[in-house]
Amino acid sequence: MRFIAIFEDIADGSAIRDELTEAHRAFLRENKGKMRLAGAVRETPDSAPSGGVWVFDTDTIDEADAIVRQDPFFKAGLRASYKLFAWGTAPGYEDVVL
């Protein structure tokens, strides 16, 4: 089943982000089989990241949540909040492979 996590970062998380970017990227690579897509979101293409979106392919929402909670950014307090939703494919997009 697919789930989507939407993250909002703390207002000034640049020090955490700078310190843990490599550990965060390694974590994402380690979980690539359970995560179809992952990336930062920004208010404009040139602005600093203000959060992120991950698309999971896991058996349960609890499994997706457990992955989120092991992320170095999450553990260090960069994430101000996040929401986790079940996510389905819109009609007409069933043939699109992520």
C-alpha positions in Angstrom: 0.0 0.0 0.0 1.1 3.5 -0.6 1.4 6.2 2.1 2.6 9.8 1.9 4.4 11.8 4.6 4.4 15.6 4.4 6.9 17.3 6.6 7.2 20.9 7.9 10.6 21.9 9.2 11.3 24.2 12.2 11.8 27.9 11.3 15.6 27.9 11.5 16.8 24.4 11.0 19.8 25.2 8.9 22.3 24.1 11.5 20.7 20.7 11.9 20.3 20.3 8.1 24.0 21.2 7.5 25.2 18.8 10.2 23.1 15.8 9.2 22.5 16.1 5.5 24.9 13.2 4.7 23.4 11.0 7.4 19.9 11.8 6.1 20.8 11.0 2.5 22.4 7.7 3.6 19.2 6.9 5.5 17.1 7.6 2.4 19.3 5.3 0.3 19.0 2.6 2.9 15.2 2.8 2.8 14.8 3.2 -1.0 13.0 -0.1 -1.3 10.2 1.1 1.0 10.2 4.7 -0.3 9.2 5.4 -3.9 10.1 9.1 -3.9 11.6 11.5 -1.3 12.5 15.1 -1.6 12.6 18.5 0.0 10.0 21.2 -0.6 10.8 24.9 -0.9 8.7 28.0 -1.3 10.6 29.0 -4.4 13.1 27.0 -6.5 16.0 29.1 -5.0 14.9 29.2 -1.3 16.1 26.9 1.4 14.2 23.7 2.1 11.2 24.2 4.4 10.0 20.5 4.6 9.7 17.4 2.6 7.5 14.8 1.0 8.0 11.1 1.0 6.0 8.4 -0.9 6.1 5.0 0.8 5.3 1.6 -0.5 4.9 -0.3 2.8 2.5 -2.9 4.2 1.1 -0.7 6.9 1.0 2.9 8.0 2.8 1.9 11.2 5.7 0.6 9.1 5.9 4.0 7.3 5.7 5.8 10.6 8.5 3.7 12.1 10.7 4.7 9.1 10.0 8.4 9.5 10.9 8.2 13.2 14.4 6.7 12.4 15.4 9.6 10.0 18.3 11.6 11.4 16.5 14.8 10.6 13.4 13.7 12.6 15.5 12.4 15.5 17.4 15.7 15.8 14.3 17.8 15.9 14.4 19.4 12.4 10.8 18.4 11.7 8.3 20.8 13.3 5.5 18.5 12.3 4.5 15.8 9.8 1.4 14.1 8.6 1.1 10.6 7.3 -1.7 9.7 4.9 -2.9 6.7 2.9 -2.4 7.6 -0.8 -4.1 6.2 -3.8 -3.7 6.6 -7.6 -6.1 8.9 -9.4 -8.1 7.4 -12.2 -6.2 7.5 -15.5 -2.8 7.2 -13.7 -2.9 3.5 -12.9 -0.2 2.8 -15.6 2.3 5.4 -14.2 5.1 3.6 -12.4 6.9 5.4 -9.6 
